[in-house]
Amino acid sequence: MANAELKKLNSKIDALGKRTAKWRDDVQVVLCQVAQQAFDGSNVDPATRLVKVLTGADAKAIIHWIEAHMPAIWVKAEEKFRFNKSFVGEYDAVTLLAEAWWELATKPKNVSSSLDCIDAVRDLIKRLEREVAAGKKEVSHQEAIIELKAVCGKLERAA
């Protein structure tokens, strides 16, 4: 690729970055408005609509942001939000604007075109350990965590 072509390409990439940043900020503002609807009118339909129209965005990050910051819970089977009556919190636009939804998106270092079973099990172990440490749920078969760690260690040593 010639130097001039590379310069043009880099310019296009930079422009995409600027447009993406603007788009993310626009989504953040809309999320805050969606949150206000949920807090003020117990209406979570705009949250569902937002997730459905943002094809190509990291829906998982947006859903997690909504569940963490407003009285809404995603019902996967129905592909929609339901009002979460047990949510604890209040509408605070300043805080919501500061909590960037894209920070919850999958980081490039965590994207892979292959699956390493040991890494997947290690991730599961970390999640289980966080759940146990939080103490919010009753955990049965806790000894399985120790067994899973042992199996991972054995497989890694054998590789």
Backbone hydrogen bonds in HBPLUS format (Angstrom, degrees):
<---DONOR---> <-ACCEPTOR-->    atom                        ^
c    i                          cat <-CA-CA->   ^        H-A-AA   ^      H-
h    n   atom  resd res      DA  || num        DHA   H-A  angle D-A-AA Bond
n    s   type  num  typ     dist DA aas  dist angle  dist       angle   num
A0006-LEU N   A0002-ALA O   2.92 MM   4  6.22 158.3  1.97 156.1 162.7     1
A0007-LYS N   A0003-ASN O   2.96 MM   4  6.17 153.9  2.03 145.2 152.3     2
A0008-LYS N   A0004-ALA O   3.03 MM   4  6.28 154.1  2.10 144.1 150.6     3
A0009-LEU N   A0005-GLU O   2.89 MM   4  6.14 160.0  1.93 149.4 155.2     4
A0010-ASN N   A0006-LEU O   2.87 MM   4  6.08 163.5  1.90 152.2 156.4     5
A0011-SER N   A0007-LYS O   2.99 MM   4  6.18 147.3  2.10 140.2 149.2     6
A0012-LYS N   A0008-LYS O   2.99 MM   4  6.35 151.9  2.07 147.7 155.0     7
A0013-ILE N   A0009-LEU O   2.95 MM   4  6.26 156.0  2.01 151.5 158.5     8
A0014-ASP N   A0010-ASN O   2.93 MM   4  6.14 159.9  1.97 147.4 152.5     9
A0015-ALA N   A0011-SER O   2.99 MM   4  6.23 154.9  2.05 144.7 151.6    10
A0016-LEU N   A0012-LYS O   2.96 MM   4  6.25 152.8  2.03 146.3 153.5    11
A0017-GLY N   A0013-ILE O   3.02 MM   4  6.33 153.2  2.09 147.5 154.9    12
A0018-LYS N   A0014-ASP O   3.05 MM   4  6.41 152.7  2.13 148.6 155.3    13
A0019-ARG N   A0015-ALA O   2.96 MM   4  6.23 162.2  1.99 152.2 156.9    14
A0020-THR N   A0016-LEU O   2.82 MM   4  5.94 154.9  1.88 149.8 157.2    15
A0021-ALA N   A0017-GLY O   3.02 MM   4  6.20 156.8  2.07 144.5 150.1    16
A0022-LYS N   A0018-LYS O   3.11 MM   4  6.35 158.8  2.16 146.1 151.4    17
A0023-TRP N   A0019-ARG O   2.87 MM   4  6.09 158.3  1.92 147.3 153.8    18
A0024-ARG N   A0020-THR O   2.84 MM   4  6.07 162.8  1.87 154.9 158.9    19
A0025-ASP N   A0021-ALA O   3.06 MM   4  6.27 158.7  2.10 145.6 151.1    20
A0026-ASP N   A0022-LYS O   2.92 MM   4  6.20 152.6  2.00 147.6 155.6    21
A0027-VAL N   A0023-TRP O   2.91 MM   4  6.22 157.9  1.96 153.9 159.5    22
A0028-GLN N   A0024-ARG O   2.95 MM   4  6.22 151.9  2.03 145.3 153.4    23
A0029-VAL N   A0025-ASP O   3.03 MM   4  6.35 155.5  2.10 149.5 154.7    24
A0030-VAL N   A0026-ASP O   3.03 MM   4  6.32 162.4  2.06 150.6 155.4    25
A0031-LEU N   A0027-VAL O   2.79 MM   4  6.02 154.6  1.86 150.6 158.3    26
A0032-CYS N   A0028-GLN O   3.07 MM   4  6.37 150.4  2.16 144.2 151.4    27
A0033-GLN N   A0029-VAL O   3.12 MM   4  6.49 150.1  2.21 144.7 152.8    28
A0034-VAL N   A0030-VAL O   2.81 MM   4  6.09 152.5  1.88 152.3 160.8    29
A0035-ALA N   A0031-LEU O   2.83 MM   4  6.08 153.6  1.90 146.9 154.2    30
A0036-GLN N   A0032-CYS O   3.00 MM   4  6.28 150.8  2.09 141.3 148.8    31
A0037-GLN N   A0033-GLN O   3.13 MM   4  6.47 150.4  2.23 142.4 149.4    32
A0038-ALA N   A0034-VAL O   3.09 MM   4  6.46 152.3  2.17 146.6 154.2    33
A0039-PHE N   A0035-ALA O   2.87 MM   4  6.15 163.7  1.89 159.1 163.1    34
A0040-ASP N   A0036-GLN O   2.81 MM   4  5.77 167.1  1.83 150.9 155.4    35
A0041-GLY N   A0037-GLN O   2.89 MM   4  5.42 152.4  1.97 132.8 141.5    36
A0043-ASN N   A0037-GLN O   3.35 MM   6  5.59 170.6  2.36 124.0 121.2    37
A0042-SER N   A0038-ALA O   3.01 MM   4  4.42 128.6  2.28 117.9 121.9    38
A0047-ALA N   A0044-VAL O   3.04 MM   3  5.29 128.5  2.31 103.2 116.7    39
A0048-THR N   A0044-VAL O   3.30 MM   4  6.77 153.8  2.37 150.2 156.7    40
A0049-ARG N   A0045-ASP O   2.94 MM   4  6.22 167.1  1.96 158.9 162.5    41
A0050-LEU N   A0046-PRO O   2.88 MM   4  6.00 157.1  1.93 144.7 150.5    42
A0051-VAL N   A0047-ALA O   3.12 MM   4  6.36 166.0  2.14 150.3 153.0    43
A0052-LYS N   A0048-THR O   3.04 MM   4  6.30 158.9  2.09 152.1 158.2    44
A0053-VAL N   A0049-ARG O   3.00 MM   4  6.23 146.4  2.11 150.1 158.5    45
A0054-LEU N   A0050-LEU O   3.17 MM   4  6.25 135.3  2.38 147.8 158.1    46
A0057-ALA N   A0054-LEU O   2.96 MM   3  5.52 161.7  1.99 135.1 139.3    47
A0059-ALA N   A0057-ALA O   2.91 MM   2  5.62 115.9  2.33 113.7  96.3    48
A0061-ALA N   A0058-ASP O   3.06 MM   3  5.45 121.8  2.41 105.9 119.2    49
A0062-ILE N   A0058-ASP O   3.17 MM   4  6.56 159.0  2.21 151.9 158.0    50
A0063-ILE N   A0059-ALA O   2.81 MM   4  5.98 166.7  1.83 157.6 161.3    51
A0064-HIS N   A0060-LYS O   2.95 MM   4  6.09 160.6  1.99 144.9 150.6    52
A0065-TRP N   A0061-ALA O   2.92 MM   4  6.10 154.1  1.99 144.5 151.9    53
A0066-ILE N   A0062-ILE O   2.92 MM   4  6.16 165.6  1.94 153.7 157.0    54
A0067-GLU N   A0063-ILE O   2.95 MM   4  6.18 167.8  1.96 153.8 157.0    55
A0068-ALA N   A0064-HIS O   2.97 MM   4  6.08 146.9  2.08 143.3 152.1    56
A0069-HIS N   A0065-TRP O   2.98 MM   4  6.07 140.2  2.14 149.8 160.0    57
A0070-MET N   A0066-ILE O   2.98 MM   4  5.62 132.3  2.21 154.4 156.8    58
A0072-ALA N   A0070-MET O   2.71 MM   2  5.64 132.8  1.93 114.6  98.9    59
A0084-ASN N   A0071-PRO O   3.04 MM  13  4.68 169.9  2.05 103.5 106.2    60
A0073-ILE N   A0082-ARG O   2.88 MM   9  5.37 153.7  1.95 152.8 161.0    61
A0082-ARG N   A0073-ILE O   2.87 MM   9  5.37 152.2  1.94 144.9 153.0    62
A0075-VAL N   A0080-LYS O   2.80 MM   5  5.55 169.3  1.81 158.9 162.5    63
A0078-GLU N   A0075-VAL O   3.07 MM   3  5.53 131.7  2.31 109.4 121.7    64
A0079-GLU N   A0075-VAL O   2.84 MM   4  5.81 120.6  2.20 145.1 162.3    65
A0080-LYS N   A0075-VAL O   3.41 MM   5  5.55 158.4  2.46 134.0 138.9    66
A0079-GLU N   A0076-LYS O   3.10 MM   3  4.81 140.4  2.27  94.1 105.9    67
A0087-PHE N   A0084-ASN O   3.23 MM   3  5.60 166.7  2.25 114.5 116.4    68
A0096-LEU N   A0092-ASP O   2.96 MM   4  6.19 166.7  1.97 159.3 163.7    69
A0097-LEU N   A0093-ALA O   2.87 MM   4  6.01 155.9  1.93 150.9 156.5    70
A0098-ALA N   A0094-VAL O   3.17 MM   4  6.35 143.7  2.31 139.7 149.1    71
A0098-ALA N   A0095-THR O   3.09 MM   3  5.12 123.0  2.43  94.9 109.7    72
A0099-GLU N   A0095-THR O   3.09 MM   4  6.35 129.8  2.35 144.6 157.8    73
A0103-GLU N   A0100-ALA O   3.23 MM   3  5.66 155.7  2.29 107.9 114.9    74
A0104-LEU N   A0101-TRP O   3.04 MM   3  5.78 162.5  2.07 119.1 124.5    75
A0105-ALA N   A0102-TRP O   3.08 MM   3  5.07 159.4  2.12 102.2 108.7    76
A0110-ASN N   A0107-LYS O   2.79 MM   3  5.39 153.7  1.86 120.6 129.4    77
A0111-VAL N   A0108-PRO O   3.10 MM   3  5.20 166.1  2.12 108.7 112.5    78
A0120-ALA N   A0116-ASP O   2.98 MM   4  6.29 158.2  2.03 154.0 160.9    79
A0121-VAL N   A0117-CYS O   2.92 MM   4  6.14 155.8  1.98 147.7 153.8    80
A0122-ARG N   A0118-ILE O   2.86 MM   4  6.09 156.1  1.92 149.3 156.4    81
A0123-ASP N   A0119-ASP O   2.90 MM   4  6.17 154.2  1.97 148.8 155.4    82
A0124-LEU N   A0120-ALA O   3.03 MM   4  6.30 151.8  2.11 140.9 148.8    83
A0125-ILE N   A0121-VAL O   2.84 MM   4  6.14 154.3  1.90 149.3 156.6    84
A0126-LYS N   A0122-ARG O   2.97 MM   4  6.28 159.3  2.01 150.4 154.9    85
A0127-ARG N   A0123-ASP O   3.02 MM   4  6.29 160.4  2.06 148.4 153.5    86
A0128-LEU N   A0124-LEU O   2.87 MM   4  6.12 161.0  1.90 153.8 159.2    87
A0129-GLU N   A0125-ILE O   2.86 MM   4  6.08 160.3  1.89 153.3 158.7    88
A0130-ARG N   A0126-LYS O   2.95 MM   4  6.21 152.6  2.03 147.5 154.8    89
A0131-GLU N   A0127-ARG O   3.03 MM   4  6.31 157.6  2.08 148.2 154.0    90
A0132-VAL N   A0128-LEU O   2.91 MM   4  6.20 159.7  1.95 153.1 158.6    91
A0133-ALA N   A0129-GLU O   2.88 MM   4  6.02 163.9  1.91 148.1 152.9    92
A0134-ALA N   A0130-ARG O   2.89 MM   4  6.04 149.5  1.98 146.3 154.5    93
A0135-GLY N   A0131-GLU O   3.27 MM   4  6.50 140.8  2.43 139.3 148.2    94
A0135-GLY N   A0132-VAL O   3.16 MM   3  5.30 130.4  2.42  98.8 111.5    95
A0144-ALA N   A0141-HIS O   2.94 MM   3  5.69 163.4  1.97 121.1 126.5    96
A0145-ILE N   A0142-GLN O   3.11 MM   3  5.85 154.6  2.18 118.8 124.2    97
A0147-GLU N   A0143-GLU O   3.18 MM   4  6.55 159.7  2.22 148.6 154.3    98
A0148-LEU N   A0144-ALA O   2.83 MM   4  6.00 157.7  1.88 149.4 155.1    99
A0149-LYS N   A0145-ILE O   3.02 MM   4  6.25 156.9  2.07 147.0 152.9   100
A0150-ALA N   A0146-ILE O   3.04 MM   4  6.30 156.6  2.09 146.7 152.9   101
A0151-VAL N   A0147-GLU O   2.96 MM   4  6.25 159.0  2.01 151.0 156.3   102
A0152-CYS N   A0148-LEU O   2.97 MM   4  6.20 163.1  2.00 150.6 155.0   103
A0153-GLY N   A0149-LYS O   2.95 MM   4  6.19 165.0  1.98 151.8 155.9   104
A0154-LYS N   A0150-ALA O   2.95 MM   4  6.13 160.2  1.99 150.6 156.0   105
A0155-LEU N   A0151-VAL O   2.95 MM   4  6.16 163.5  1.97 153.9 157.8   106
A0156-GLU N   A0152-CYS O   2.92 MM   4  6.09 156.3  1.97 152.4 159.1   107
A0157-ARG N   A0153-GLY O   3.00 MM   4  6.18 155.6  2.06 147.6 153.8   108
A0158-ALA N   A0154-LYS O   3.08 MM   4  6.25 143.7  2.21 141.6 151.5   109
A0159-ALA N   A0155-LEU O   3.13 MM   4  6.28 128.9  2.41 136.5 148.4   110
A0159-ALA N   A0156-GLU O   3.30 MM   3  5.23 137.4  2.49  92.5 103.8   111
